[in-house]
């Protein structure tokens, strides 16, 4: 794994501002050829730093739905099921799982109640509780600054250098500073998964 350099960070900054920016335009900004920019973007995708190119649709404006933030408290043995079911709810913008197993959902919902919206995909018996907040406003801050940015190991927090490695775990790319951290993470992951089964 090659360490990110200033050019990589500048490319990320340009793509964050406009993911549809042509490679030629990026190449002109960073002083490379379009094929060199393409190679760098491909490498950033392989490392899991770029995870896709999407559009950001404001569903509130599109359909007139109500923006909400819902905190779900799954039973300990139902965290994965609740997370998967929440991902299938209509109008989900963002989905998070906290270290304590809580699932946070940012969504836009029709005028129906939050409870009926949740019941459309979730088994409420899998929850110990939930709380919803109607949002007065929300903004997604997508800016990226290259200042001080570096890829960090998810185990020890060290900056990843040329010796870094990646592994795909349940379809997600994880980055580690060394094979030892990768082994520790995979071991812990498997023991947690086994405990839930």
C-alpha positions, 0 to 999 in steps of 0.5 A, a space after each residue: 500500500 502506497 502512502 497518500 501524497 499531496 496529489 492524492 489529497 488534492 484529487 480527493 478534494 476536487 472530487 469531493 467538491 464535484 464528483 462529476 469533474 472530468 479527469 482532464 480537468 483534475 489532471 490540469 489542476 494537479 499537473 498529471 495526465 488524465 490516465 495518471 489521474 485515472 490510475 490514482 483514482 482507481 488505487 484510491 478505490 481499491 484502498 477503500 478511500 473512495 467508496 463510490 460516486 453518488 448524487 445527493 438528492 434532497 428528498 424533502 424537496 423532491 417529495 415533501 417528506 419530513 426529515 427525522 433522526 431516529 435512534 433505535 435501541 436493539 436487543 443485544 442479539 438483534 443488532 445486525 437484524 435491526 441494522 439490516 432492516 433499517 437500511 431497507 426503510 424507505 427514505 433512509 439518507 444515512 445509517 450508523 451503528 454505535 459501538 454500544 449497538 445503537 442504530 441511528 437513522 437519518 431519513 425523510 419519511 412520509 407524513 405517517 407516524 415514525 412508528 408505522 414507518 419503522 413497522 414497515 420493515 422492522 420487527 419492533 420486538 427486536 428493540 428495547 426502545 426507540 426515539 425520534 426527532 423531527 429535524 428543523 434543518 440538516 446539512 451534509 458537509 462534504 468538504 475535504 481539506 488535504 491539511 493533515 489528512 492521512 489514512 490511519 490504522 483502525 486498530 492502533 490509530 497509527 498513520 498507514 505507510 508503504 507497509 500498510 495492508 487492506 482486508 475486505 471484511 463483510 464487503 467493507 475494505 479495512 485499512 491496517 498499518 501492518 499485518 499484525 494489526 490486521 490479524 488482531 482485528 480479524 481475530 476480534 471480529 471473528 470472536 465477536 461474530 461467533 458470540 452473536 451467533 
